């Protein structure tokens, strides 16, 4: 027998060559699994992966220079979500603070089930001297490094301690990244001495490999049971989750709604599953939902969850689905989620499951009176949105809802809005009129401040022909503006809407509701009594954005805001629209929450605000149910 052909490369070079040959395939369409690698280099990866990307990367593995390790993961997550999880990015860092900075981004990716490959350097396997720079010495174990912080927030973790161990580790990493159930952050910790070590690799390791993304169909008996449940229901309601988008099931959902007349409410991740003007679309559901969707949820006798995790915001902390005898039917590719809420489980791909269910329900339609009821409710909510967007005086400063309304008037179907934290997610979920499936990009599984700007960069890399808007408040902006520099450097044309409201507006409002009296939430000078109730701080965030290379527009009125947004959309460079809202403490202008959210309030207190808040808390908590 002739010897197996081999190629002599370092571990880092071999990994780059391997990643360049990995593809996903779904419905006959192929995608690069790892399309690029973000990196910040230090001693733990500069001579390994840094050298490998220089020598063997290029067009085979494009490199993107980041400014913050957490932000690089956010950018990679934005890219993966825009690509329906079929294509992802890798992120490499040095050992030490570079690696631990990955933890927040890894948690976000895993919670949202979005693929990203993390390649942190690690300490020496050969232990030539201990401790080396940035090495954590654990008195109870010799094989622990700071990278072990990534274990609980990774869907899969391995440390490559010998060259030949890379082969099974890399293959397992690709399997998890391409799996629609198991995907999330995948970590391959790479000791810096092993990265630079040469090995004779089998040529087959570098062969083109295609990972097929499956679409499992529902079990026939489970499908029949599901169809019976729908036919027997008088007031069914569909909850569309993020799985609709990940599966590309928007048309299948529309077909089911068209044929049956069942209304469709959406989670933050599922918003846009139907266009806002579809007759069956009743908007967001849960604590940040619309009045019509939440009223339907309270009276539904069958809740059909499609691709949803049933988070506490969706269920209003277990208080929303209040009808006696309410049942649940859950269509989800993940058995873990399909069996939640004590419901009947339809374990399948969202598109395949919806198509099968539509076929099984042929000829069935909800009662005409039920359709008429929710359409009236939808019309009333649209009027509420119009009121929130309206401005009697266009020479006044805008409220936050008027900022959203001004943007709504400027964008087209192709635009993408990116947001994650603060008071904006609640206002957007209630008010935004989604025109296309991937227009509404809200990261609300982790609601991570600082996500928006780097994620917008990732979205724009995935969709270079779509205008992309990062919507941030001042608190979020101060956490992570760094990837503005990357956008400017690479000519990645993103738009930033920066709302100055002088503090943590969302938590300030929550603090007030829960009896904590906005403590520690305002960006103000200290007053004579030591509280943060003095004048607003004289920070100029617009000047900061300009110093990082953005073009900056400073509209002062509602009229100027609308003009500035149009100018930014037409610009050929990264542009910031900086706007101060109408009061220092921010008046949102959006309708109040339509359902509860459980934030425990002090059970004993002397301050009247906390005592009153506890009474209100107990009133709401009494309505909580466990659906078994």
Helices and strands as residue ranges (DSSP letters): E 6-10, H 11-19, E 22-26, E 29-32, E 34-39, I 46-50, H 51-52, I 53-57, E 62-65, H 69-82, E 88-93, H 97-100, H 102-111, E 116-122, G 146-150, E 156-160, H 165-178, E 185-191, H 192-195, E 198-202, G 203-206, E 209-212, H 220-232, E 236-240, H 242-247, H 250-260, E 263-266, E 281-284, H 291-299, E 302-306, H 312-315, E 327-332, H 335-338, G 340-342, E 344-347, H 350-360, H 368-389, H 400-410, E 416-419, H 424-431, E 440-442, H 451-462, E 468-473, H 474-479, H 483-490, E 495-500, H 505-513, H 541-547, E 551-553, H 558-570, E 575-580, H 608-621
